[in-house]
Amino acid sequence: MTPEALLDTLAERRSLPLEGYRSLIEAAEALAPRAAELARKAREPIYGNRVFIRGLIEISSFCKNDCLYCGLRRSNAGAERYRLTEEEIMECADEGYRLGFRTFVLQGGEDAYFTDERLVPLVRGLKTSHPDCAVTLSLGERSRESFTKLREAGADRYLLRHETADGAHYGKLHPESMSFENRMRCLRDLRELRYQVGCGFMVGSPFQTSETLAKDLKFIEEFRPEMCGIGPFVPHHATPFASCPAGSADLTCYLLSLIRIMHPNILLPATTALGTVAGNGRERGVLAGANVLMPNLSPLSVRKKYELYDNKLCTGEEAAECRACLDRRIRNIGYEIVTDRGDFKSANAVVQ
């Protein structure tokens, strides 16, 4: 079957064999315009031209892990570490609410300070203060017991990138203390606990091949996440991968299109990393099928300290300025940022 026929088959059946995904990846340059067109056609009946915003609050730059690609890795002695207080986090959420955000994403390294005893009251406080909002957590691997407590406290969603669906590749990106099996266990636990679950991977990460990318797409097809965050790999100067090239914005946008075609109802961010490698990356992501943006609500004083990779976008704007800027940029490409929780729509949902 030709790559063109495979793309049509994906649009019709929402599924391909592993080798089919590999063929699509290897034909990315030729198929990207058609894939973007099919992605927009798949998204429109469910979400229309609406783009949802999530208020990102980066609560800690401490991390116990030593992932080889991440600027927050434990071995980076030059990293500036900080933790937000509960009061600071609530202030960020209050300001975000005033600006129209109805989802707050608490993201951080795997910081032992943020125990369940600290996080449970924080999640409850956010839900009490803003009952019409969704709370999303992105705090790495935790025990099933911890995930259970946080779900019971009111957390709606959990983002945990799988990073790669190939176990051998996972081992090349992470220290021996971390395991592919535990990452998958976490994702299964989150699904069983009825979170809205987000997974995802870096595009162009070291040692990535068309075969490992095909496994990523097959995993996303079968796991059926409510959200999927993909963005280009961007190197950080204080990691073992400092000299590796950044991932491609073109390939990232193409993969966004394939994921949208595969799962028309998925919530799909155009990530900050995509905007970092290409000045109009987030707009290109939306045109390729994305429908979520995650501007930063963290205090200006800490944004540059949360340095996952070099040259991270939007570290100097006030939240209100960033929101206004995004509104203009998204309107200019024919889409609209909406004040909405932006919940996952079922497969048979029709835009109102």
C-alpha positions in Angstrom: 0.0 0.0 0.0 1.3 3.5 -0.9 1.9 6.1 1.9 -1.0 8.1 0.4 -3.3 5.1 0.6 -2.1 4.4 4.2 -3.0 8.0 5.2 -6.5 7.5 3.7 -6.8 4.2 5.6 -5.9 5.9 8.9 -8.5 8.5 8.3 -11.1 5.8 7.6 -10.2 3.2 10.2 -8.3 5.2 12.9 -5.8 2.4 13.0 -2.7 1.0 11.2 -0.3 -1.8 11.8 3.1 -0.8 13.1 4.8 -1.0 9.7 2.0 1.3 8.3 2.9 4.0 10.8 6.6 3.6 10.0 5.8 4.1 6.3 3.8 7.3 7.0 6.7 8.6 9.2 9.2 8.0 6.4 6.9 9.9 3.9 6.4 12.9 6.2 7.6 15.6 3.8 5.4 14.5 1.0 2.3 13.8 3.0 2.3 16.7 5.5 -0.1 19.1 3.7 -2.6 16.4 3.1 -2.3 15.1 6.7 -2.9 18.6 8.1 -6.0 18.9 5.9 -7.4 15.6 7.1 -6.6 16.6 10.7 -8.5 19.8 10.5 -11.4 18.0 8.9 -11.4 15.4 11.8 -11.2 18.1 14.5 -13.9 20.5 13.2 -17.1 18.5 13.9 -16.0 18.0 17.5 -14.2 21.2 18.5 -14.9 23.6 15.6 -12.3 26.4 15.6 -12.0 26.6 19.3 -8.6 26.5 21.1 -8.5 25.8 24.8 -6.0 27.4 27.2 -4.5 25.8 30.3 -2.8 27.9 32.9 0.6 26.3 33.6 1.9 26.8 37.1 5.5 25.4 37.5 5.5 24.6 41.2 9.1 23.2 41.7 12.4 22.9 39.8 13.7 20.3 42.2 13.9 16.8 40.8 15.2 13.5 42.2 15.7 12.0 38.8 18.6 12.3 36.4 17.1 12.1 33.0 19.7 12.6 30.4 17.8 15.2 28.4 16.4 17.4 31.1 17.8 20.7 32.5 16.2 20.0 35.9 18.2 16.7 36.3 19.6 16.1 39.7 23.2 16.2 38.4 22.9 19.7 37.1 24.6 21.7 39.9 24.1 24.9 38.0 20.3 24.7 38.0 18.5 27.4 40.1 16.1 25.5 42.4 12.9 26.9 43.8 9.5 25.8 45.2 6.3 27.8 45.2 4.4 28.0 48.4 0.8 27.0 48.6 -0.1 30.7 48.8 1.9 31.6 45.7 0.2 28.7 43.8 -3.2 29.9 44.8 -2.3 33.5 43.8 -1.3 32.2 40.3 -4.6 30.4 40.0 -6.6 33.4 41.1 -4.9 35.6 38.6 -5.4 33.0 35.9 -9.1 32.8 36.7 -9.4 36.5 36.3 -7.8 36.2 32.9 -10.3 33.5 31.7 -8.3 30.3 32.5 -10.6 27.4 33.6 -7.9 24.7 33.8 -4.8 24.9 35.9 -1.8 22.6 35.3 0.5 22.1 38.3 3.8 20.9 36.9 7.1 20.2 38.5 10.0 17.9 38.9 9.7 14.8 41.1 10.3 16.8 44.3 10.0 14.8 47.5 8.9 17.9 49.3 5.5 17.7 47.6 4.1 14.8 49.5 0.5 13.7 49.5 0.1 15.5 52.8 1.0 18.8 51.0 -0.6 18.2 47.6 -4.0 16.9 48.8 -4.9 20.1 50.7 -3.6 22.1 47.7 -5.8 20.3 45.2 -8.8 20.6 47.5 -8.1 24.3 48.0 -8.0 24.9 44.2 -11.2 23.0 43.7 -12.9 24.8 46.5 -11.8 28.3 45.4 -12.6 27.6 41.7 -15.2 24.8 41.5 -15.9 25.4 37.8 -12.2 24.7 37.0 -10.3 21.6 36.2 -7.1 20.7 38.0 -4.4 18.9 36.1 -1.3 17.5 37.7 2.0 16.8 35.9 4.3 15.8 38.7 6.0 12.6 37.4 5.8 9.0 38.6 4.0 8.4 41.9 2.5 5.3 43.6 -1.0 4.1 42.9 -1.9 5.1 46.5 -0.7 8.7 45.8 -2.6 8.9 42.5 -5.7 7.6 44.4 -5.5 10.2 47.1 -5.0 13.0 44.6 -7.9 11.8 42.5 -10.1 11.7 45.6 -9.0 15.3 46.5 -10.4 16.5 43.2 -7.7 16.2 40.6 -9.3 15.8 37.2 -6.4 15.1 34.8 -2.8 13.9 35.0 -0.1 14.4 32.4 2.7 11.9 32.2 4.7 11.7 29.0 5.6 8.1 28.2 8.6 9.6 26.4 9.0 6.6 24.1 7.0 3.4 23.7 10.3 1.4 23.0 11.8 0.0 26.2 15.4 -0.1 24.9 15.1 3.6 23.7 13.7 4.5 27.1 16.8 3.1 28.7 19.0 5.3 26.6 17.2 8.5 27.8 16.9 7.7 31.5 19.2 6.6 34.3 19.1 3.0 35.5 17.0 4.0 38.6 14.1 4.6 36.2 12.3 1.9 34.3 10.0 1.7 31.3 7.8 -0.7 33.1 7.1 1.7 36.0 6.3 4.5 33.6 3.7 2.2 31.9 2.4 1.1 35.3 1.8 4.7 36.2 -0.2 5.3 33.0 -2.3 2.2 33.6 -3.0 3.2 37.2 -4.1 6.7 36.1 -6.5 5.2 33.5 -7.9 2.7 36.0 -8.5 5.5 38.5 -10.5 7.4 36.0 -8.3 10.4 35.5 -8.3 12.1 32.1 -4.9 10.9 31.1 -2.2 12.6 29.0 0.8 10.9 27.6 3.3 12.0 24.9 6.9 12.0 23.7 9.7 14.2 22.3 10.2 14.4 18.6 13.8 14.0 17.5 15.1 12.8 20.9 18.5 11.1 20.7 18.5 7.6 19.4 14.9 8.0 18.0 14.2 6.2 14.7 11.2 5.9 12.4 10.6 2.5 14.1 10.5 3.9 17.6 8.2 6.7 16.4 5.9 4.1 14.9 5.8 2.4 18.3 4.8 5.7 19.8 1.9 6.1 17.4 0.7 2.6 17.9 0.8 3.0 21.7 -1.2 6.2 21.4 -3.7 4.5 19.1 -4.2 1.6 21.6 -4.0 3.5 24.9 -6.4 6.1 23.7 -5.3 9.0 26.0 -7.6 11.9 26.5 -4.6 14.2 25.9 -1.3 13.8 24.1 1.6 16.2 24.5 4.3 16.0 21.9 7.0 18.6 21.1 10.4 18.7 19.5 13.4 17.7 21.6 15.4 20.9 22.5 18.8 20.3 24.0 20.0 21.8 27.4 23.6 22.9 27.8 24.1 21.1 31.1 23.0 17.6 30.0 24.8 14.7 28.2 22.7 15.5 25.1 23.9 19.2 25.0 25.4 18.8 21.5 22.5 16.8 20.0 20.4 18.6 17.3 16.9 19.9 18.2 13.9 18.1 16.9 12.1 19.2 13.7 9.1 21.5 13.9 7.9 20.1 10.5 8.0 16.5 11.8 6.3 17.5 15.0 3.4 19.2 13.2 3.0 16.2 10.9 2.9 13.8 13.9 0.3 16.1 15.5 -1.8 15.7 12.3 -1.5 11.9 12.4 -2.5 11.8 16.1 -5.5 14.0 15.4 -6.6 11.8 12.4 -6.2 8.7 14.6 -8.2 10.2 17.5 -10.4 13.1 16.3 -11.6 13.9 19.8 -8.2 14.1 21.5 -7.0 17.2 23.3 -3.7 18.1 21.6 -1.4 20.9 22.7 0.8 23.0 20.5 3.6 23.0 23.0 6.0 25.7 24.2 8.9 23.6 22.8 7.3 23.9 19.3 7.1 27.6 19.7 10.8 27.6 20.9 12.2 25.9 17.8 10.0 27.9 15.4 8.7 31.4 16.0 5.3 30.5 14.6 5.4 27.0 15.9 2.3 27.1 18.0 0.2 28.6 15.1 1.6 25.9 12.9 0.7 23.3 15.5 -2.9 24.5 15.6 -3.1 24.4 11.8 -1.8 20.9 11.9 -4.6 19.7 14.3 -3.7 20.9 17.8 -6.4 22.6 19.9 -4.7 23.4 23.3 -2.2 26.0 24.4 -0.6 26.2 27.8 0.7 29.7 28.6 2.7 30.2 31.8 1.0 31.6 35.0 4.1 31.1 37.2 5.6 34.1 38.9 8.0 36.0 36.6 10.7 35.6 39.2 10.9 31.8 38.7 10.1 31.2 35.1 13.7 31.2 33.9 14.6 28.8 36.7 12.3 26.1 35.3 14.7 25.5 32.5 13.9 22.1 31.0 15.8 23.1 27.9 17.7 26.0 26.5 16.0 29.2 25.1 12.6 28.3 26.5 9.8 30.6 25.1 7.8 33.2 27.0 9.8 33.7 30.2 9.4 37.5 30.5 5.8 38.3 29.8 3.1 39.0 32.4 0.3 36.5 32.3 -2.1 39.1 31.0 0.3 40.1 28.2 0.8 36.5 27.2 -2.9 35.8 27.1 -3.5 38.9 24.9 -0.6 38.0 22.6 -1.9 34.5 22.1 -5.5 35.7 21.4 -4.2 37.9 18.6 -2.0 35.2 17.1 -4.7 32.6 17.1 -7.3 34.9 15.7 -4.9 35.7 12.9 -5.0 32.1 11.7 -8.8 31.9 11.9 -9.2 30.2 15.3 -10.5 31.4 18.7 -9.3 31.0 22.2 -12.2 30.2 24.4 -12.9 30.5 28.2 -13.8 26.9 28.8 -12.5 24.0 30.9 -11.9 22.3 27.5 -13.0 18.9 28.6 -12.4 15.8 26.5 -15.3 15.2 24.1 -16.6 11.7 23.5 -16.1 10.2 20.1 -19.6 11.0 18.9 -19.6 14.6 20.2 -20.7 17.4 17.9 -19.6 21.0 18.3 -22.3 23.3 19.7 
